[in-house]
Amino acid sequence: MTSYWCSSALLPTGVAERVLVTIADGRFAAVETNAEPGDAIRLRGLVVPGLANCHSHAFHRALRGRAQTGRGTFWTWRERMYAVASMLTPESYYQLARAVYGEMVLAGITAVGEFHYLHHAPGGRRYDDPNAMGAALIAAARDAGIRITLLDTCYLAGGIDQPLNSVQERFSDGDAARWAARVSALTGSDDVVIGAAAHSVRGVPQDQLGAVASAFPDAPLHIHLSEQVGENAACLDAYGRTPAQVLDESGFLSGRTSAVHATQLTDVDVGVLGSSATYSCFCPTTERDLADGIGPSVALRDAGSPLTLGSDSHAVIDLFEEMRAVELDERLASQERGHWSATELLKAATADGHRSIGFADAGVIEAGARADLVALRLDSVRTAGTGGTVETAVFAASAADVTDVVVGGRRLVADGNHVKLDVAAELTASIGVVTA
């Protein structure tokens, strides 16, 4: 058994002082308050549960600092993204993803939902192992120390009624049946969940969506939804329905589904997502970076759609920023304050987020849960004098304030450093390979 003593920690009942947690087999065996530290490992500051990054495209991290020049739109940014995608091999993808996942661990993220559609070699040629790229991501996550949900993504079209371009050929299995056959060869484990995804109504024709939804009925199911006005217009032109309505009619929406972005929604769309208990996964830093817009987070919550969070393109990897951005963006849109409480936002980034990617036993500090801990400094220039409350974590702290991270009982970050990886050096080297 291993024990950690937290000077303060966020428990289900609120922030408690002098918390002693005992860990066995990667889970909390006991949680005591007002306890003496004894010989336990001491974690200073405010300790919160591990964070869940519910939407990631690991290779997009190579675009940070390179795609922020000049004017443009989501569509012009996409061309730069495709240039990076065209360069990746299983070996280079492993190196890049390991570094990116290491950066996530440093930011307090203990599980990631990897929206994975880069399956094949250039021209669509299959590797000897058809799941070589997915296997590289799983290996990278394990070596970085983060749990992963591999959301293996069906991608069949270059747009509604549009052929694949030369880069997109790497993404496609041809049809949903062949996609499902390939994915069925992947196996999960205690630290790996194999999930499913359809890229979007742009990337998967309407007549294939139902097959994707039903292929793995017990797995998390994700999809990009209404990120762009252009996507909605094309869908209405082709099907006479919004993307959310198309998904609803295809049997795609349910309590295991996550609609990523959900930015450009009608009132009917909000009702459809809410009545099906579909998660709404917001990625505010990416949605700002790509000029997507501000999604109706409050309306979705009130309709019954739980909020989760992701860093998506990794323009920023900081779930604390994603949390507060949901509330701050809503203030900009409504000209009012106080739509989301700090407790609600932290729940989105922890318990609800983990549940949406298949780790329902994570994201809370209580006996029986997975033993994930994130310690935040309370003496940095950002957090000093803020009181050490939940509001400190959500509205003051940043990823730079993370000092220690425990994942499944293993201490992977100590005093701000990853215990296994030189993350900055690995990012520099791996990004250099795919951007040369």
PyMOL commands that set and color helices and strands:
alter all, ss='L'
color gray80, all
select helices_A, chain A and resi 58-63+74-85+90-106+122-124+132-144+168-170+176-183+206-215+229-239+243-249+267-275+284-289+297-303+319-334+342-349+351-356+390-395+399-401+423-435
alter helices_A, ss='H'
color red, helices_A
select strands_A, chain A and resi 2-11+14-24+27-32+41-48+51-56+109-116+147-154+192-198+221-225+257-261+279-282+307-309+373-376+402-407+410-414+417-418
alter strands_A, ss='S'
color yellow, strands_A
deselect
rebuild
show_as cartoon
